[in-house]
Amino acid sequence: MTDAQQSQAYLVGGGIASLAAAAFLIRDGGFPGEHIHILEELPVAGGSMDGSGESAGYVTRGGRMLEEEAYTCLWNLLETIPTLTDETVSVRQEIRAFNAKWPTDAKARLIGTGATILDASDYGLDTRDRLELTRLLVLPEAVIGARRIEDFFSPHFFDTNFWAMWRTTFAFQNWHSAIELKRYLLRFMQEFPRMHTLSGVRRTRLNQYDSIIRPLRAWLEGHGVRFEYGVRVTDVDFTTDGQGTRRVRRLHVERAGQPDTYDLADTDYALITIGSMTADAAHGSDTAAPELIRDKRDGGWRLWETIAAKADDFGRPTAFTGNVDEAKWESFTLTMRSPQLLHRIEELSGNLPGTGALMTFKDSNWLMSIVVPHAPHFEDQPEDVYTLWGYGLFVDREGDFIGKPMAQATGREILTELLGHLGLSDIEEQVAATTTVIPVMMPYITSQFAPRTVHDRPLVIPRGAANFAFLGQFAEIPEDVVFTVEYSVRGAMHAVYGLLGLDDHEIPGIYHALADPKTAFEVLKAALS
């Protein structure tokens, strides 16, 4: 076990993985906070867990589902982070109390043509669908390999209510990795009986940047952690000795456009976030569609590409960045200065804001889904301002009401499409007069679901690594599922405990729903209904 008092830790990237790693270094590793350096290219920490109020309106790029049983590492972290409003209450306690007060019970999970509420409790699976699901679940990952979801199922499966709900809850495309779908089915099997109501979803009091990132950052800053913004890490120097022990010796960075380096001693550590699902995200406006950026202007992917060329077990980033058109989709945030639209959605859905979770327009050409959060959703949100978040999976298809692809639509045109699906075109002018829509195009948002082989993602701690680890959604954690906050936090825990030799600290186990007979029975009953 290393003497943390003599060590420095350099954390590349300021997303939740790095923030969690910094917290574990302090809480469990005994690191002085001032010995921890978080190197972030952007002017703000939080990575993909963002939430901001622009001059035109509020924006969140994504909406993340938190879950009670599966998120063991995240809850472990947040149990020891106090809220910003009351230092005697942990973030975990606040989340638990908020969900007890505003439980999720979606009454309009699926909406059909003509704003008809569909019976989402009828999953629509037939015998062949169930057999195909079972086959995927029992096949080893080595046998599944780089095959796609569509390679394992017949056309009927993709038309079921089950697939419409599952894919939009987790953002799966038919061409995504069958391995990742298998992992999701096993990891979230407990959601199977309740996916039509999403009653297993746990939400934060505010957006996840305000409710999780800001308290975590404040706790780290209170312990002296050094946040260095505007720092792009461009390269990493590794050495290997005669016994195969590998170390990071130097980080190459750009600060304000000028080159610089950090030299690491034997006792120092580098925890490196590789890749980014929100890299090169671009915002549009009411009058402009967002740009689709394809040339990797963000530094996250370029750093991994540079590192990957140095060793055959450092992953293959091109497996995830090679097809932007299969990874991209677009989200949008409505800022409403009138409650008119929310009142109409409440009448249609039967849900108060914050209790309905995801509403999917099943027959939408864009496969559009929306969420109406509990207000306020942002720290500084006035009482007479409301928000709504949504996204579309099929951004290259023409809309049902505007006759153009979502990728080419302005915020105002997205509003027209949404109101059409809600059957509310009659109030479009009134709603538009008090609403701002900011769309966001994300070229790599589901890149972690790309079909892959076992060599495409590096291990969190590669073989022989003495002082470095890889963090984030593109490092491999067996059995766990990417595109979750839990994955980033679990990886951070593996990195810190493994590098520091914290054998007396147990990493919470991965939850297996089918190990519980009661849960397994409920899953079977739902699958056969």
Protein Blocks (a to p, Z undefined) as FASTA:
>chain_A
ZZfklpccddehjbfklmmmmmmmmmmnopafklpccddfblcehijmgcdddfkbccdf
bdcdddfklmmmlmmmmmmpccfklmkbcfklmmmmmmmmmccddfblbacehhiacdfk
lnopafklmmmmmmmmmpcfklnmmadfklmccfklmmpmklmmmmmmnopafklcfklm
mmmmmmmmmmmmmmmnopmpccdfbdfklmmmmmmmmmmmmnopacdehiacfbdcdddd
fkopacdfbdcddeehiacdddddfkbccdddedjfkgoiacddfkbccdddfklpafkl
mmmmmmmmmpcklojfklmmmmmmlmgccddddddfbfklmmmmmmmnopaehilmpadd
fklmklpadddddddfbfklcfkbccdddddfblmbccfklopafklpcfklmmmmmmmm
nopmmmmmmmmmmcccdddddfklmmmmpccdfklpccfbaghiakbccedjkbccehia
ehifklmmmmmmmmmmmmnopakbccdddddfklpmklmmmmmmmmmZZ
